[in-house]
Amino acid sequence: MSGRRMRWSYAWLFLLLGVMAATLTVPAVATDRTAGTDTAVSSYLHAPKPEPISVSELPLPPVAPSAAQGACTRAVNPHRTGCIGQSVNLQSGGFLPDGHQVVATVGFAGAPASPDPASIYTGLQLIVVKTDGTIFPGGDPWKCLTCGVPEANAVGRSAALDYAQPFPYGRRVLAGTNVIDCGPYRLTDPACTPARIHIYPIRWNVTADASGAGGSIRELRLNPDGIHLGFNSATYSNGKLGQFAHLARLSFNPDPATGTPLASHYDLTHVTRLFDPAPDRQPVVVDPDHPNRLKVNANAISVGELRGFTKDGKEVLYIGHPAESSNIDVFAADLTTGKVRRLTRNPEYTDPVDSSPDDKWTVVMDTRASGRQMFLAGMRGIPPITDLITTSATSSTRNNGQRRFFQPYLIDRYGDRGTYQGQRINASGDGSPGSVNDPNWNGMADPRWSPDGTSIVYWQALAVPPACGGANPLACETSTEPGGRTSRMMIARLTSRQPIHPHSTAPISDDVPWGTPYVPGSPTPTRPYPPQGTYTLRGKVCGSAQVRITENAARTAISTVAVTYTHYSDDGVHVLDGTESVTAANPTVTTAKVDWYSDLVQTGRAHGTKKSSRDGFHLTIDVLTNVFEATGTLATTLDGQVYQQPANGT
């Protein structure tokens, strides 16, 4: 998320399409009620031991007493280099190549009027923050990069500066849909002054004649080669909002002849949509040899929302549709071979992710340990069949408006397995207000590794009304931060690790064999799904499920999925019996509504039930606001422990 402003959720956009992402090529097996793994991995991999982690806070500009013009006085900031507001609009970004500085977006407030030199410190800006305790020549541990850049140097730029990611060599940084460039100078060089900085917009041509402003792009992620860019783009079809992910080459265009702006910018060329439209390449397909059967295509790639790349640049990281029902995980797909890895397996929700410099670890923001999603996803080994239509709603229950339940976790390359569910990075502390593990401070996107692999920077936001207090039963607290600000930037130092020698990433190919080359002006495809009918899904180990799929009246989307399980097991560990039926609709483009009836019983290693109330569980949730509103109940019970849904309004 970018600051605390309202914006799209990470995963719901693609999930609205009801698309199934690839699972591992070996069946997932849970070894306890919260841990999923696979037999090929768990049979020989030991969990890493917890390691020492020291967490501290990074400096930010001082806080103005108000947003009124001139409130940032010399008494507040003697250096006259600006103040931020209590609502910081903070988003931490990536490390610069030297590993001692990190970029971040902040909202400046209270600047004096022009022509005061300090008047440039206003609005949303990009800064660089020292992580090693040193200061810049001006006396601050931070430096504003975009403050005071002449308008002539920023023609056509976008206002947003989210997901700031430095390029190799430290002379450019991606922020929002802009490239901030200081020419031959490093961004931290005293010679890199506002007059020398240019802010170039990024343009994606979507018309056959190259006219217009270009297509809308969001959630940009820079490939470590510094040449290619991953991005997502929204789609609108059948009354729903969805998206596709893309890979492109960044090509500087100093003097464009078509399109807008007619000013220097970066074009996205060699664009590939990370999607194969062939019906037999989808994650759930009708068995061509047995038309009355469904099968889960374990080798399918279904990139929903692109979340980044491995540090060798060769794999795309993305949110994939559950490998197990209602369980939102992160996957990686090789851009050349299409081989898929499942990076997380915990039944809670994960989304923000970054891979370590040696690609042996990931850091994620996850709701694990909160219990937030367990009423939906706690029962393991359920094949993701109802998820054809439920995932937009189930993924949206992870938040309470702007209150997140994310905390940062360190996970090795092989992911969750057995009792190993990663290591919480900020576990130290007493949980008191303002402590590093204060539950009212939410982890946000995106955590970032240092180039040497010894540190991780992440940021947090304090829960504020209406996501706490008043009618909301979740408590509020008073900020203990300087000036009462409600965001903070943290650094976690992995003190027992030896630095990794940074290395450059070789350029990846423009071609993605399993993707579809994008042709400007071409129509947006739709994602195939199994047509209306009654099918059998055979368990990989035993049993079967009868699946009834019903389409809407226009035959343009699935409206209902009903499943009856009979001694069904994919892993030989969990055995399912019972029924589950879901009907989904979209009252508005951004609102998901599900009518859910569940009566499942699980035996085997774990004994449990997943049951709705007799009148069903009926959830309506806006994927922009994520405020839980339901009638009826849905609860999962595992070995006697009951997981219930959140209260309405939370």
Buried (B, 14 or more C-beta within 10 A) or exposed (E): BBBBEEBBBBBBBBBBBBBBBBBBEEBBBBBBBBBBBBBEBBEEBEBBEEEEBEBEBBBBBBBBBBBEEBBBBEEBBEEBBBBBBBBBBBBBBBBBBBBBBBBBBBBBBBBBEEEEEBBBBBBBBBBBBBBEEEEBEEEBBBBBBBBBBEEEBBBBBBEBBBBBBBBBEBBBBBBBBBBBBBEEBBBBEEEBEBEBBBBBBBBBBBBEEBEEBBBEBBBBBBBBBBBBBBBBBBBEBEBBBBBBBBBBBBEEBEEBEEBBBEBBBBBBEBBBBBBBEEBEBBBBBBBEEEEEBBBBBBEBBBBBBBBBBBBBBBBBBBBBBBBBBBBBBBBBBBBBEBEBBBBBBBBBBBBBBBBBBBBBBBBBBBBBBBBBBBBBBBBBBBBBBBBBBBBBBBBBBBBBBBBBBBBBBBBBBBBBBBEBBBBBBBBBEEEEEBBBBBBBBBBBBBBBBBBBBBBBBBBBBBBBEBBBBEEBEBEBBEBEBBBEBBBBBBBBBBEEBEEBEBEEBEEBBBEBEBBBEBEBEEEEBBBBBBEBBEBBBBBBBEBBBBBBBBBBEEEEBBBBBBBBBBBBBBBBBBBBBBBBBBBBBBEEEBBBBBBBBBBBBBEBBBBBBBBBBEEBBBBBBBBBBBBBEBEBBBBBBBEEEEBEBBEEBB
